[in-house]
Amino acid sequence: MDIESFEVLEQEIERAITLIEELKEEKSQRERENAELRAKLSEMEGTVSALREENERLRKLMEERRERLKARLEQMLSKLESPLPGP
């Protein structure tokens, strides 16, 4: 192997080392981003769960109010429909 071939090989090795270092850094960055995104996702899932629970609570409350209102209206209607006491 002559000197020129050795120098070309050395340059190729240096480029490969640089590329490997860049790829390792990029991989580390992607892993950090992935961890951050997983944490955000977990937080958002917790928020969604809490909102679903609140939505269900409010739905039940509205249904209870609707039933009470319906009962009151029926009661008022029955009073209107009952005959008035006569003389």
C-alpha positions in Angstrom: 0.0 0.0 0.0 1.5 3.3 -1.0 1.3 6.6 0.9 -1.5 8.1 -1.3 -3.7 5.0 -0.8 -3.0 5.2 3.0 -3.9 8.9 3.1 -7.1 8.3 1.1 -8.0 5.4 3.5 -7.2 7.6 6.5 -9.5 10.4 5.1 -12.3 7.9 4.6 -11.9 6.6 8.1 -12.0 10.2 9.5 -15.2 10.9 7.5 -16.7 7.7 8.8 -15.8 8.6 12.4 -17.3 12.1 12.0 -20.4 10.6 10.5 -20.8 8.1 13.3 -20.3 10.9 15.9 -23.0 13.0 14.2 -25.4 10.1 14.0 -24.8 9.3 17.7 -25.6 12.9 18.6 -28.7 12.9 16.4 -29.8 9.6 18.0 -29.3 11.1 21.5 -31.3 14.2 20.4 -34.2 12.0 19.1 -34.2 9.9 22.3 -34.5 13.1 24.4 -37.3 14.4 22.1 -39.0 11.1 22.3 -38.8 11.1 26.1 -40.3 14.6 26.2 -43.1 13.7 23.8 -43.9 10.6 25.9 -44.1 12.7 29.0 -46.4 15.2 27.3 -48.5 12.4 26.0 -48.9 10.9 29.4 -49.9 14.3 30.8 -52.4 14.8 28.0 -53.9 11.3 28.6 -54.3 12.3 32.3 -56.1 15.5 31.2 -58.3 13.6 28.8 -59.2 11.1 31.5 -60.1 13.9 33.9 -62.2 15.6 31.3 -64.1 12.4 30.5 -64.9 12.0 34.2 -66.0 15.6 34.5 -68.1 15.2 31.3 -69.8 12.1 32.8 -70.4 13.9 36.1 -72.0 16.9 34.3 -74.1 14.6 32.1 -75.5 12.8 35.1 -76.2 16.2 36.8 -78.0 17.4 33.7 -80.1 14.2 33.6 -81.0 14.6 37.2 -82.0 18.2 36.7 -84.0 17.2 33.6 -85.9 14.5 35.6 -86.6 16.9 38.5 -87.9 19.5 36.0 -90.0 16.9 34.3 -91.6 15.9 37.6 -92.3 19.5 38.6 -93.9 20.2 35.2 -96.0 17.0 35.5 -97.1 18.1 39.0 -98.0 21.6 37.8 -100.0 20.1 34.8 -101.9 17.7 37.0 -102.9 20.7 39.3 -104.1 22.5 36.2 -106.1 19.5 35.0 -107.8 18.7 38.3 -111.2 20.2 38.6 -111.7 23.3 40.7 -113.8 22.9 43.8 -117.2 24.1 43.1 -119.8 25.9 45.2 
